[in-house]
């Protein structure tokens, strides 16, 4: 049985392919942001996971150039994001999310048409401004008081009309 983690590189590549036609003349730059360690060694290895994904993309033969922010957290020099086609974020979510102190700055990137991929708990936002921005950027976010984990049972009677829900049945 295929695990969710084994499908993750495919999902990242597909996400990048969605934005790459815009950058067909040159390599699309994909920037990886890694959150600080939060679960102990060998658990939720944000930077290691990003390193593996970036290397896979750089060796894929696709017209992409994957770059890792050279430290944990949001880029100290945000110019690394200036010409990014897509930003991939793998971090702890909610109050520890790397974007929380940088929402306005990151929103400017999103308004320019930069793509965003959030991996695992990076999809988890706090209610209020972070959640509103995630909803705007990605069409949804993991809400601790509402979202359903695989070990919970969902009982949705209807879903909102939004592109993220296309083809999904309650």
N, C-alpha and C positions, 0 to 999 in steps of 0.2 A: 504494500500500500504506500503510495507516494505521500511524503510528509509535506506539511505547509512550508517548512523551511526550504525543501528542495525545489519548490515552485517559486521561491522569492526571487532568485536571479532572473528567471524568465519574466516575472512581473516588472522588474526594474527595467529590463531591456525593452519590453513592450511599451512601457511608459515613455522611455527615451525616444523610441521610434515614433511616437505620436507627435513629438515636437521637432524631430529631425528634418522633416520636409521643409520647414521654414529656414533651415540653415544648410540647405543642400549644397551650396557653393563651397562651404568650408566645414571644418569639423565642428560639431556641436560640443560645447563645453558643458560638462556635468560636474558640479561641485558637491562633494560629500561633506556634511557636517556631522560630527560625532559628539554625542553627549558624554559627560563624565561617567565613570563606572558607578553603577548603582546597586548591583545585585551580587557582588563578589566574583571572584575569578571563575571563568568559564560559564558564566550566566549573563545573558544580555550583554555580550561583548560588542558594544557599539562601534568602537574604532576598528576592531578586528573584522567585524562583519562588513564595514564600509571598505576596508582595504581589499577584502576578497572580491566584493562586487566591482570596485573600481578597476582592479586588475583584470577581471573577467571582461569588462567592457573594453578596456584598452587592448586586449588581445583578441577581441571578437571580429576584427576586420570591418566593423561599422565605422562610419565617419564621425566618431566621437572621441573626445579627449576627456577622460575622467581625472579629476584632481581632488585630493583630500585636503581639507583645511589642516594645516600642520600642527594642530593642537586640539585639545578637547574644547568644546563649546563654540559659540558664535565667533565668526572670524574677527580677530583683533584688527586686521586690515580688511575692511569690507570691500575693498576694490577687487578682491578675488571673485566677487559675485557679479561685478559690473557686466560682463559679457557672457554670463552663464545662460545656457538654453534651459537647463533644469537644475534644481537644487534637491539633493537627496538628504533627508534628515533621519538619523537613527539615534534616538535618545530616550530618556525617561520622560514621561509626560506630566501633565497636570502642573503642579506648582514648581516642578523641577525642569520644565521644558526650556530648551535653549532659546526659543523664540520669545518667551514672555517679556524680557526687557527690551526686545528689538522689534516689536510688532509693527510700529509705524515704518521703520526702515525696511522691513521685509515686505510690508504691504506695497511699498513703492515698486519693488521688484515684481510683485505679482501683477500690479497694474500695467507694467511694461510688457507683460505677456510671458514672463519667465515661468517655466513649469515647476511643479513641486511634487515630490514623492516623499511620503512619510512612512517609515517602517515601524511596525509593531507598536510600542507604547507612545511613539511620537505622534500618533493620531489622537492621543488623549489631551484634551484642553480643559482649562478651567472655564466655568460659566462666566459670562460677561464678555468683555472685549476679546480675550483669546478665543473663546468659543465662537463668537460672531465672525471673527476673521477666518478661522478654520472653515466655518460653514461657507463663507464667501469664496475662499480659495479652492476648497476641495469638495464642497457639497455636503459635508458631514464631519463629525468628529466623535470620538469615544467620550461619552459623558458618564462619569462614575455613578450618577444616580438614575440613569436611564438606559444606557447601552447594555447589550446582552452578551455575556461571555459564553463560550461553548458549554460550560457546566450549568448555565441557567436555562430555563425554558421560556422562550418568547411566546407571546400571545398577541400578535398584532392583527387587527381586523382590517386595517387599511394603511397604506403608506402614502407619504406626500407625493405630489406630482413634481418630480425633479429628475433631471437626467441621470443622477446617480442611482435612481431606483428603476430605470428602464429594464423591463424583463423580470423584475423581482416580484414575487407573489407573497402576500402575507401568509 
